[in-house]
Amino acid sequence: MDNMANLSISELEALTGKHTVRQASEVKSNWRSIVKEAQKKEVIVTNYNRPEAVVMSADRYVELQKAAKKNDPVEWLKDQWRKELAVLQTPESRERMLKAFSASPQEIADAINAAAKQKK
């Protein structure tokens, strides 16, 4: 499903739920009635029986945008990343990081060996 033009009218109807269908030729002469219709349900505009556009109320558009943002996997990942990074924003974390970066190779090897022993 790359874009709406690749959907058949029946596929689009299955996705939209409550809606009406209008021909593109009706849009210009019946714009006011189509906008009024769109306040209640989406209006699928077709050209030669192929869906080309959907007219919806501004409220419905805002609702869909909010739902899309709420379910955006990239935003979810950003939130998870922020939570992970929050642990590093404490004074204790700063001290541990400074200590780790200033450690000698031998101190790093000793710490790794000690951690490995604890896992066993």
N, CA, C and O atoms as CSV, one atom per row, in Angstrom:
chain,resi,resn,atom,element,x,y,z
A,1,MET,N,N,0.831,-1.179,0.000
A,1,MET,CA,C,0.000,0.000,0.000
A,1,MET,C,C,0.881,1.249,0.000
A,1,MET,O,O,1.023,1.903,1.033
A,2,ASP,N,N,1.455,1.577,-1.114
A,2,ASP,CA,C,2.322,2.734,-1.193
A,2,ASP,C,C,1.557,4.038,-1.074
A,2,ASP,O,O,1.975,4.938,-0.346
A,3,ASN,N,N,0.443,4.151,-1.781
A,3,ASN,CA,C,-0.359,5.361,-1.676
A,3,ASN,C,C,-1.810,5.053,-1.965
A,3,ASN,O,O,-2.164,3.954,-2.391
A,4,MET,N,N,-2.638,6.050,-1.724
A,4,MET,CA,C,-4.076,5.850,-1.862
A,4,MET,C,C,-4.468,5.500,-3.290
A,4,MET,O,O,-5.412,4.737,-3.495
A,5,ALA,N,N,-3.769,6.039,-4.277
A,5,ALA,CA,C,-4.110,5.781,-5.667
A,5,ALA,C,C,-3.970,4.304,-6.026
A,5,ALA,O,O,-4.597,3.835,-6.975
A,6,ASN,N,N,-3.165,3.583,-5.287
A,6,ASN,CA,C,-2.991,2.158,-5.560
A,6,ASN,C,C,-4.061,1.298,-4.899
A,6,ASN,O,O,-4.132,0.096,-5.156
A,7,LEU,N,N,-4.888,1.892,-4.059
A,7,LEU,CA,C,-5.953,1.141,-3.409
A,7,LEU,C,C,-7.188,1.103,-4.294
A,7,LEU,O,O,-7.507,2.073,-4.983
A,8,SER,N,N,-7.869,-0.018,-4.265
A,8,SER,CA,C,-9.168,-0.063,-4.934
A,8,SER,C,C,-10.162,0.630,-4.015
A,8,SER,O,O,-9.889,0.822,-2.831
A,9,ILE,N,N,-11.289,0.997,-4.549
A,9,ILE,CA,C,-12.301,1.667,-3.735
A,9,ILE,C,C,-12.762,0.749,-2.608
A,9,ILE,O,O,-13.024,1.224,-1.503
A,10,SER,N,N,-12.867,-0.543,-2.861
A,10,SER,CA,C,-13.305,-1.471,-1.805
A,10,SER,C,C,-12.256,-1.589,-0.700
A,10,SER,O,O,-12.609,-1.708,0.473
A,11,GLU,N,N,-10.952,-1.557,-1.064
A,11,GLU,CA,C,-9.894,-1.599,-0.046
A,11,GLU,C,C,-9.925,-0.341,0.811
A,11,GLU,O,O,-9.788,-0.410,2.033
A,12,LEU,N,N,-10.104,0.797,0.172
A,12,LEU,CA,C,-10.166,2.053,0.916
A,12,LEU,C,C,-11.404,2.093,1.805
A,12,LEU,O,O,-11.334,2.536,2.952
A,13,GLU,N,N,-12.524,1.638,1.283
A,13,GLU,CA,C,-13.752,1.611,2.079
A,13,GLU,C,C,-13.593,0.730,3.317
A,13,GLU,O,O,-14.114,1.052,4.385
A,14,ALA,N,N,-12.873,-0.379,3.168
A,14,ALA,CA,C,-12.634,-1.266,4.307
A,14,ALA,C,C,-11.816,-0.561,5.395
A,14,ALA,O,O,-11.990,-0.842,6.580
A,15,LEU,N,N,-10.929,0.351,4.996
A,15,LEU,CA,C,-10.096,1.085,5.957
A,15,LEU,C,C,-10.824,2.243,6.619
A,15,LEU,O,O,-10.572,2.548,7.785
A,16,THR,N,N,-11.714,2.886,5.896
A,16,THR,CA,C,-12.288,4.141,6.388
A,16,THR,C,C,-13.495,3.989,7.289
A,16,THR,O,O,-13.775,4.890,8.080
A,17,GLY,N,N,-14.201,2.916,7.204
A,17,GLY,CA,C,-15.407,2.794,8.020
A,17,GLY,C,C,-16.511,3.686,7.469
A,17,GLY,O,O,-16.807,3.639,6.275
A,18,LYS,N,N,-17.120,4.493,8.324
A,18,LYS,CA,C,-18.246,5.357,7.953
A,18,LYS,C,C,-17.774,6.441,6.979
A,18,LYS,O,O,-16.886,7.228,7.308
A,19,HIS,N,N,-18.361,6.481,5.790
A,19,HIS,CA,C,-17.933,7.429,4.764
A,19,HIS,C,C,-18.983,7.531,3.665
A,19,HIS,O,O,-19.955,6.777,3.633
A,20,THR,N,N,-18.760,8.484,2.767
A,20,THR,CA,C,-19.530,8.556,1.529
A,20,THR,C,C,-18.531,8.659,0.387
A,20,THR,O,O,-17.356,8.955,0.600
A,21,VAL,N,N,-19.010,8.411,-0.830
A,21,VAL,CA,C,-18.163,8.483,-2.013
A,21,VAL,C,C,-18.764,9.509,-2.961
A,21,VAL,O,O,-19.967,9.499,-3.226
A,22,ARG,N,N,-17.908,10.400,-3.471
A,22,ARG,CA,C,-18.342,11.407,-4.440
A,22,ARG,C,C,-17.373,11.395,-5.611
A,22,ARG,O,O,-16.175,11.175,-5.431
A,23,GLN,N,N,-17.887,11.630,-6.798
A,23,GLN,CA,C,-17.058,11.740,-7.990
A,23,GLN,C,C,-16.320,13.073,-7.976
A,23,GLN,O,O,-16.836,14.066,-7.464
A,24,ALA,N,N,-15.116,13.096,-8.538
A,24,ALA,CA,C,-14.331,14.331,-8.599
A,24,ALA,C,C,-15.106,15.428,-9.331
A,24,ALA,O,O,-14.992,16.603,-8.979
A,25,SER,N,N,-15.875,15.063,-10.324
A,25,SER,CA,C,-16.641,16.054,-11.087
A,25,SER,C,C,-17.682,16.771,-10.227
A,25,SER,O,O,-18.110,17.871,-10.575
A,26,GLU,N,N,-18.094,16.170,-9.115
A,26,GLU,CA,C,-19.074,16.783,-8.208
A,26,GLU,C,C,-18.454,17.808,-7.264
A,26,GLU,O,O,-19.156,18.672,-6.740
A,27,VAL,N,N,-17.160,17.719,-7.044
A,27,VAL,CA,C,-16.518,18.507,-5.999
A,27,VAL,C,C,-16.690,20.004,-6.203
A,27,VAL,O,O,-17.107,20.707,-5.282
A,28,LYS,N,N,-16.379,20.500,-7.385
A,28,LYS,CA,C,-16.444,21.944,-7.615
A,28,LYS,C,C,-17.869,22.476,-7.479
A,28,LYS,O,O,-18.090,23.494,-6.823
A,29,SER,N,N,-18.805,21.815,-8.075
A,29,SER,CA,C,-20.183,22.315,-8.052
A,29,SER,C,C,-20.905,22.046,-6.729
A,29,SER,O,O,-21.908,22.697,-6.434
A,30,ASN,N,N,-20.416,21.106,-5.936
A,30,ASN,CA,C,-21.096,20.747,-4.690
A,30,ASN,C,C,-20.192,20.879,-3.469
A,30,ASN,O,O,-20.409,20.196,-2.468
A,31,TRP,N,N,-19.190,21.739,-3.535
A,31,TRP,CA,C,-18.198,21.834,-2.462
A,31,TRP,C,C,-18.836,22.054,-1.095
A,31,TRP,O,O,-18.488,21.363,-0.137
A,32,ARG,N,N,-19.756,22.997,-0.988
A,32,ARG,CA,C,-20.385,23.293,0.316
A,32,ARG,C,C,-21.075,22.061,0.893
A,32,ARG,O,O,-20.935,21.776,2.083
A,33,SER,N,N,-21.809,21.337,0.073
A,33,SER,CA,C,-22.503,20.143,0.595
A,33,SER,C,C,-21.511,19.047,0.968
A,33,SER,O,O,-21.746,18.293,1.913
A,34,ILE,N,N,-20.402,18.953,0.231
A,34,ILE,CA,C,-19.381,17.953,0.552
A,34,ILE,C,C,-18.719,18.295,1.884
A,34,ILE,O,O,-18.482,17.405,2.702
A,35,VAL,N,N,-18.420,19.564,2.110
A,35,VAL,CA,C,-17.832,19.990,3.390
A,35,VAL,C,C,-18.811,19.706,4.526
A,35,VAL,O,O,-18.408,19.250,5.596
A,36,LYS,N,N,-20.080,19.971,4.298
A,36,LYS,CA,C,-21.106,19.689,5.318
A,36,LYS,C,C,-21.165,18.185,5.613
A,36,LYS,O,O,-21.258,17.775,6.770
A,37,GLU,N,N,-21.111,17.378,4.567
A,37,GLU,CA,C,-21.088,15.920,4.723
A,37,GLU,C,C,-19.870,15.477,5.526
A,37,GLU,O,O,-19.959,14.590,6.374
A,38,ALA,N,N,-18.734,16.108,5.245
A,38,ALA,CA,C,-17.465,15.731,5.890
A,38,ALA,C,C,-17.468,16.023,7.381
A,38,ALA,O,O,-16.633,15.488,8.110
A,39,GLN,N,N,-18.382,16.856,7.851
A,39,GLN,CA,C,-18.489,17.118,9.288
A,39,GLN,C,C,-18.991,15.876,10.023
A,39,GLN,O,O,-18.740,15.713,11.217
A,40,LYS,N,N,-19.695,15.007,9.311
A,40,LYS,CA,C,-20.270,13.800,9.920
A,40,LYS,C,C,-19.447,12.545,9.636
A,40,LYS,O,O,-19.341,11.657,10.481
A,41,LYS,N,N,-18.864,12.483,8.430
A,41,LYS,CA,C,-18.095,11.303,8.031
A,41,LYS,C,C,-17.183,11.668,6.871
A,41,LYS,O,O,-17.419,12.654,6.172
A,42,GLU,N,N,-16.155,10.882,6.672
A,42,GLU,CA,C,-15.220,11.144,5.583
A,42,GLU,C,C,-15.914,11.008,4.232
A,42,GLU,O,O,-16.826,10.200,4.057
A,43,VAL,N,N,-15.457,11.821,3.284
A,43,VAL,CA,C,-15.972,11.758,1.916
A,43,VAL,C,C,-14.809,11.342,1.012
A,43,VAL,O,O,-13.818,12.061,0.890
A,44,ILE,N,N,-14.940,10.196,0.393
A,44,ILE,CA,C,-13.921,9.714,-0.535
A,44,ILE,C,C,-14.242,10.289,-1.909
A,44,ILE,O,O,-15.335,10.091,-2.438
A,45,VAL,N,N,-13.281,11.000,-2.476
A,45,VAL,CA,C,-13.447,11.588,-3.798
A,45,VAL,C,C,-12.764,10.669,-4.806
A,45,VAL,O,O,-11.583,10.350,-4.674
A,46,THR,N,N,-13.525,10.252,-5.812
A,46,THR,CA,C,-12.990,9.335,-6.813
A,46,THR,C,C,-12.925,10.005,-8.179
A,46,THR,O,O,-13.659,10.949,-8.468
A,47,ASN,N,N,-12.041,9.499,-8.990
A,47,ASN,CA,C,-11.938,9.921,-10.380
A,47,ASN,C,C,-11.862,8.653,-11.211
A,47,ASN,O,O,-10.934,7.859,-11.055
A,48,TYR,N,N,-12.826,8.462,-12.087
A,48,TYR,CA,C,-12.933,7.225,-12.859
A,48,TYR,C,C,-12.942,6.010,-11.924
A,48,TYR,O,O,-12.289,4.998,-12.179
A,49,ASN,N,N,-13.685,6.143,-10.861
A,49,ASN,CA,C,-13.902,5.069,-9.879
A,49,ASN,C,C,-12.650,4.687,-9.100
A,49,ASN,O,O,-12.614,3.628,-8.473
A,50,ARG,N,N,-11.631,5.529,-9.131
A,50,ARG,CA,C,-10.416,5.301,-8.336
A,50,ARG,C,C,-10.327,6.377,-7.271
A,50,ARG,O,O,-10.508,7.554,-7.581
A,51,PRO,N,N,-10.054,6.013,-6.029
A,51,PRO,CA,C,-9.957,7.021,-4.974
A,51,PRO,C,C,-8.792,7.985,-5.217
A,51,PRO,O,O,-7.683,7.565,-5.546
A,52,GLU,N,N,-9.060,9.277,-5.052
A,52,GLU,CA,C,-8.016,10.290,-5.243
A,52,GLU,C,C,-7.786,11.140,-4.014
A,52,GLU,O,O,-6.673,11.615,-3.787
A,53,ALA,N,N,-8.827,11.339,-3.213
A,53,ALA,CA,C,-8.684,12.195,-2.034
A,53,ALA,C,C,-9.755,11.825,-1.024
A,53,ALA,O,O,-10.736,11.152,-1.338
A,54,VAL,N,N,-9.534,12.287,0.201
A,54,VAL,CA,C,-10.533,12.131,1.249
A,54,VAL,C,C,-10.745,13.497,1.882
A,54,VAL,O,O,-9.792,14.165,2.285
A,55,VAL,N,N,-11.998,13.901,1.964
A,55,VAL,CA,C,-12.349,15.159,2.616
A,55,VAL,C,C,-12.888,14.797,3.991
A,55,VAL,O,O,-13.761,13.939,4.125
A,56,MET,N,N,-12.349,15.472,5.022
A,56,MET,CA,C,-12.799,15.203,6.386
A,56,MET,C,C,-12.856,16.508,7.158
A,56,MET,O,O,-12.298,17.517,6.727
A,57,SER,N,N,-13.519,16.488,8.284
A,57,SER,CA,C,-13.596,17.691,9.109
A,57,SER,C,C,-12.229,17.985,9.718
A,57,SER,O,O,-11.387,17.097,9.850
A,58,ALA,N,N,-12.027,19.239,10.083
A,58,ALA,CA,C,-10.774,19.626,10.732
A,58,ALA,C,C,-10.624,18.894,12.060
A,58,ALA,O,O,-9.515,18.501,12.425
A,59,ASP,N,N,-11.717,18.706,12.785
A,59,ASP,CA,C,-11.662,17.981,14.064
A,59,ASP,C,C,-11.184,16.547,13.858
A,59,ASP,O,O,-10.362,16.045,14.625
A,60,ARG,N,N,-11.698,15.895,12.826
A,60,ARG,CA,C,-11.300,14.515,12.540
A,60,ARG,C,C,-9.821,14.461,12.149
A,60,ARG,O,O,-9.097,13.545,12.540
A,61,TYR,N,N,-9.388,15.451,11.375
A,61,TYR,CA,C,-7.984,15.515,10.972
A,61,TYR,C,C,-7.079,15.643,12.197
A,61,TYR,O,O,-6.076,14.938,12.304
A,62,VAL,N,N,-7.431,16.535,13.115
A,62,VAL,CA,C,-6.635,16.718,14.339
A,62,VAL,C,C,-6.618,15.418,15.143
A,62,VAL,O,O,-5.576,15.015,15.661
A,63,GLU,N,N,-7.758,14.777,15.241
A,63,GLU,CA,C,-7.857,13.501,15.967
A,63,GLU,C,C,-6.927,12.455,15.353
A,63,GLU,O,O,-6.236,11.741,16.079
A,64,LEU,N,N,-6.904,12.361,14.040
A,64,LEU,CA,C,-6.035,11.397,13.368
A,64,LEU,C,C,-4.562,11.741,13.549
A,64,LEU,O,O,-3.733,10.850,13.734
A,65,GLN,N,N,-4.232,13.035,13.495
A,65,GLN,CA,C,-2.844,13.453,13.691
A,65,GLN,C,C,-2.365,13.114,15.097
A,65,GLN,O,O,-1.247,12.632,15.279
A,66,LYS,N,N,-3.214,13.368,16.092
A,66,LYS,CA,C,-2.852,13.051,17.483
A,66,LYS,C,C,-2.644,11.549,17.647
A,66,LYS,O,O,-1.685,11.114,18.284
A,67,ALA,N,N,-3.549,10.759,17.068
A,67,ALA,CA,C,-3.430,9.301,17.172
A,67,ALA,C,C,-2.148,8.815,16.483
A,67,ALA,O,O,-1.464,7.925,16.989
A,68,ALA,N,N,-1.835,9.400,15.338
A,68,ALA,CA,C,-0.622,8.998,14.616
A,68,ALA,C,C,0.621,9.339,15.427
A,68,ALA,O,O,1.548,8.533,15.508
A,69,LYS,N,N,0.649,10.513,16.023
A,69,LYS,CA,C,1.811,10.906,16.826
A,69,LYS,C,C,1.932,10.039,18.070
A,69,LYS,O,O,3.033,9.666,18.477
A,70,LYS,N,N,0.797,9.724,18.666
A,70,LYS,CA,C,0.796,8.891,19.870
A,70,LYS,C,C,1.336,7.491,19.576
A,70,LYS,O,O,1.993,6.883,20.421
A,71,ASN,N,N,1.057,6.987,18.386
A,71,ASN,CA,C,1.469,5.634,18.009
A,71,ASN,C,C,2.706,5.611,17.127
A,71,ASN,O,O,3.024,4.576,16.541
A,72,ASP,N,N,3.403,6.721,17.022
A,72,ASP,CA,C,4.593,6.814,16.181
A,72,ASP,C,C,5.743,6.027,16.810
A,72,ASP,O,O,6.177,6.362,17.912
A,73,PRO,N,N,6.246,4.986,16.136
A,73,PRO,CA,C,7.326,4.185,16.722
A,73,PRO,C,C,8.610,4.979,16.929
A,73,PRO,O,O,9.381,4.677,17.840
A,74,VAL,N,N,8.849,5.980,16.104
A,74,VAL,CA,C,10.052,6.793,16.278
A,74,VAL,C,C,9.944,7.605,17.570
A,74,VAL,O,O,10.916,7.722,18.316
A,75,GLU,N,N,8.764,8.163,17.831
A,75,GLU,CA,C,8.570,8.904,19.075
A,75,GLU,C,C,8.708,7.976,20.281
A,75,GLU,O,O,9.277,8.366,21.300
A,76,TRP,N,N,8.195,6.755,20.171
A,76,TRP,CA,C,8.319,5.783,21.260
A,76,TRP,C,C,9.799,5.506,21.525
A,76,TRP,O,O,10.234,5.478,22.676
A,77,LEU,N,N,10.576,5.300,20.446
A,77,LEU,CA,C,12.009,5.054,20.614
A,77,LEU,C,C,12.721,6.252,21.239
A,77,LEU,O,O,13.601,6.083,22.083
A,78,LYS,N,N,12.341,7.464,20.824
A,78,LYS,CA,C,12.933,8.667,21.412
A,78,LYS,C,C,12.639,8.723,22.915
A,78,LYS,O,O,13.525,9.036,23.710
A,79,ASP,N,N,11.404,8.423,23.297
A,79,ASP,CA,C,11.041,8.417,24.722
A,79,ASP,C,C,11.871,7.392,25.490
A,79,ASP,O,O,12.360,7.671,26.585
A,80,GLN,N,N,12.024,6.206,24.907
A,80,GLN,CA,C,12.821,5.172,25.562
A,80,GLN,C,C,14.272,5.629,25.706
A,80,GLN,O,O,14.895,5.406,26.743
A,81,TRP,N,N,14.798,6.258,24.683
A,81,TRP,CA,C,16.180,6.743,24.707
A,81,TRP,C,C,16.338,7.822,25.778
A,81,TRP,O,O,17.320,7.829,26.521
A,82,ARG,N,N,15.361,8.736,25.850
A,82,ARG,CA,C,15.412,9.790,26.881
A,82,ARG,C,C,15.414,9.185,28.282
A,82,ARG,O,O,16.128,9.653,29.168
A,83,LYS,N,N,14.609,8.142,28.473
A,83,LYS,CA,C,14.570,7.474,29.781
A,83,LYS,C,C,15.924,6.836,30.106
A,83,LYS,O,O,16.411,6.929,31.233
A,84,GLU,N,N,16.516,6.193,29.113
A,84,GLU,CA,C,17.824,5.579,29.316
A,84,GLU,C,C,18.881,6.639,29.625
A,84,GLU,O,O,19.710,6.450,30.516
A,85,LEU,N,N,18.853,7.745,28.896
A,85,LEU,CA,C,19.836,8.806,29.109
A,85,LEU,C,C,19.635,9.528,30.437
A,85,LEU,O,O,20.590,10.063,31.000
A,86,ALA,N,N,18.406,9.550,30.941
A,86,ALA,CA,C,18.135,10.225,32.210
A,86,ALA,C,C,18.986,9.649,33.332
A,86,ALA,O,O,19.378,10.373,34.247
A,87,VAL,N,N,19.274,8.359,33.270
A,87,VAL,CA,C,20.115,7.701,34.272
A,87,VAL,C,C,21.513,8.321,34.282
A,87,VAL,O,O,22.157,8.410,35.327
A,88,LEU,N,N,21.968,8.743,33.115
A,88,LEU,CA,C,23.308,9.315,33.009
A,88,LEU,C,C,23.366,10.794,33.408
A,88,LEU,O,O,24.447,11.382,33.438
A,89,GLN,N,N,22.241,11.383,33.707
A,89,GLN,CA,C,22.200,12.811,34.021
A,89,GLN,C,C,22.330,13.099,35.524
A,89,GLN,O,O,22.207,14.252,35.938
A,90,THR,N,N,22.571,12.092,36.324
A,90,THR,CA,C,22.703,12.292,37.771
A,90,THR,C,C,24.153,12.613,38.124
A,90,THR,O,O,25.066,12.239,37.388
A,91,PRO,N,N,24.371,13.299,39.239
A,91,PRO,CA,C,25.754,13.589,39.670
A,91,PRO,C,C,26.572,12.313,39.889
A,91,PRO,O,O,27.768,12.278,39.598
A,92,GLU,N,N,25.922,11.270,40.404
A,92,GLU,CA,C,26.633,10.013,40.648
A,92,GLU,C,C,27.128,9.410,39.325
A,92,GLU,O,O,28.235,8.877,39.251
A,93,SER,N,N,26.303,9.503,38.299
A,93,SER,CA,C,26.689,8.968,36.992
A,93,SER,C,C,27.870,9.734,36.430
A,93,SER,O,O,28.772,9.148,35.832
A,94,ARG,N,N,27.863,11.025,36.621
A,94,ARG,CA,C,28.978,11.851,36.137
A,94,ARG,C,C,30.275,11.398,36.787
A,94,ARG,O,O,31.298,11.245,36.120
A,95,GLU,N,N,30.221,11.188,38.084
A,95,GLU,CA,C,31.424,10.751,38.801
A,95,GLU,C,C,31.900,9.387,38.320
A,95,GLU,O,O,33.098,9.175,38.133
A,96,ARG,N,N,30.966,8.462,38.119
A,96,ARG,CA,C,31.332,7.121,37.645
A,96,ARG,C,C,31.934,7.180,36.245
A,96,ARG,O,O,32.892,6.466,35.951
A,97,MET,N,N,31.371,8.034,35.376
A,97,MET,CA,C,31.906,8.169,34.017
A,97,MET,C,C,33.310,8.771,34.042
A,97,MET,O,O,34.199,8.311,33.324
A,98,LEU,N,N,33.507,9.798,34.867
A,98,LEU,CA,C,34.836,10.405,34.972
A,98,LEU,C,C,35.855,9.391,35.475
A,98,LEU,O,O,36.990,9.338,35.002
A,99,LYS,N,N,35.426,8.589,36.442
A,99,LYS,CA,C,36.316,7.564,36.994
A,99,LYS,C,C,36.656,6.518,35.930
A,99,LYS,O,O,37.803,6.082,35.823
A,100,ALA,N,N,35.647,6.120,35.141
A,100,ALA,CA,C,35.871,5.111,34.099
A,100,ALA,C,C,36.807,5.636,33.022
A,100,ALA,O,O,37.690,4.914,32.560
A,101,PHE,N,N,36.621,6.889,32.619
A,101,PHE,CA,C,37.469,7.445,31.557
A,101,PHE,C,C,38.892,7.737,32.023
A,101,PHE,O,O,39.815,7.817,31.212
A,102,SER,N,N,39.059,7.893,33.307
A,102,SER,CA,C,40.419,8.160,33.800
A,102,SER,C,C,41.114,6.885,34.287
A,102,SER,O,O,42.252,6.939,34.753
A,103,ALA,N,N,40.435,5.745,34.180
A,103,ALA,CA,C,41.013,4.478,34.645
A,103,ALA,C,C,42.135,4.025,33.723
A,103,ALA,O,O,42.127,4.289,32.521
A,104,SER,N,N,43.087,3.343,34.316
A,104,SER,CA,C,44.196,2.776,33.539
A,104,SER,C,C,43.708,1.492,32.875
A,104,SER,O,O,42.686,0.935,33.278
A,105,PRO,N,N,44.422,1.025,31.873
A,105,PRO,CA,C,44.047,-0.249,31.239
A,105,PRO,C,C,43.969,-1.398,32.244
A,105,PRO,O,O,43.094,-2.257,32.135
A,106,GLN,N,N,44.857,-1.418,33.202
A,106,GLN,CA,C,44.835,-2.490,34.205
A,106,GLN,C,C,43.591,-2.387,35.075
A,106,GLN,O,O,42.970,-3.404,35.382
A,107,GLU,N,N,43.218,-1.177,35.477
A,107,GLU,CA,C,42.003,-0.988,36.290
A,107,GLU,C,C,40.758,-1.421,35.510
A,107,GLU,O,O,39.841,-2.015,36.078
A,108,ILE,N,N,40.729,-1.124,34.218
A,108,ILE,CA,C,39.590,-1.536,33.380
A,108,ILE,C,C,39.535,-3.060,33.300
A,108,ILE,O,O,38.461,-3.645,33.439
A,109,ALA,N,N,40.679,-3.708,33.079
A,109,ALA,CA,C,40.726,-5.174,32.998
A,109,ALA,C,C,40.288,-5.787,34.321
A,109,ALA,O,O,39.538,-6.763,34.323
A,110,ASP,N,N,40.740,-5.236,35.448
A,110,ASP,CA,C,40.350,-5.749,36.770
A,110,ASP,C,C,38.849,-5.623,36.974
A,110,ASP,O,O,38.212,-6.540,37.493
A,111,ALA,N,N,38.278,-4.486,36.567
A,111,ALA,CA,C,36.833,-4.275,36.730
A,111,ALA,C,C,36.040,-5.261,35.869
A,111,ALA,O,O,35.020,-5.789,36.311
A,112,ILE,N,N,36.505,-5.508,34.645
A,112,ILE,CA,C,35.841,-6.464,33.755
A,112,ILE,C,C,35.906,-7.869,34.342
A,112,ILE,O,O,34.908,-8.589,34.335
A,113,ASN,N,N,37.067,-8.265,34.850
A,113,ASN,CA,C,37.212,-9.593,35.458
A,113,ASN,C,C,36.340,-9.746,36.700
A,113,ASN,O,O,35.751,-10.803,36.926
A,114,ALA,N,N,36.262,-8.688,37.502
A,114,ALA,CA,C,35.428,-8.739,38.714
A,114,ALA,C,C,33.948,-8.879,38.329
A,114,ALA,O,O,33.208,-9.639,38.953
A,115,ALA,N,N,33.533,-8.149,37.311
A,115,ALA,CA,C,32.131,-8.231,36.867
A,115,ALA,C,C,31.828,-9.613,36.298
A,115,ALA,O,O,30.738,-10.145,36.508
A,116,ALA,N,N,32.784,-10.195,35.581
A,116,ALA,CA,C,32.589,-11.540,35.017
A,116,ALA,C,C,32.446,-12.561,36.120
A,116,ALA,O,O,31.621,-13.469,36.013
A,117,LYS,N,N,33.240,-12.437,37.195
A,117,LYS,CA,C,33.143,-13.371,38.326
A,117,LYS,C,C,31.799,-13.261,39.030
A,117,LYS,O,O,31.250,-14.264,39.486
A,118,GLN,N,N,31.270,-12.053,39.120
A,118,GLN,CA,C,29.989,-11.845,39.777
A,118,GLN,C,C,28.838,-12.470,38.989
A,118,GLN,O,O,27.843,-12.888,39.582
A,119,LYS,N,N,28.960,-12.540,37.670
A,119,LYS,CA,C,27.907,-13.129,36.823
A,119,LYS,C,C,27.835,-14.640,36.974
A,119,LYS,O,O,26.788,-15.241,36.735
A,120,LYS,N,N,28.948,-15.258,37.370
A,120,LYS,CA,C,28.983,-16.726,37.478
A,120,LYS,C,C,28.291,-17.206,38.670
A,120,LYS,O,O,28.230,-18.413,38.905
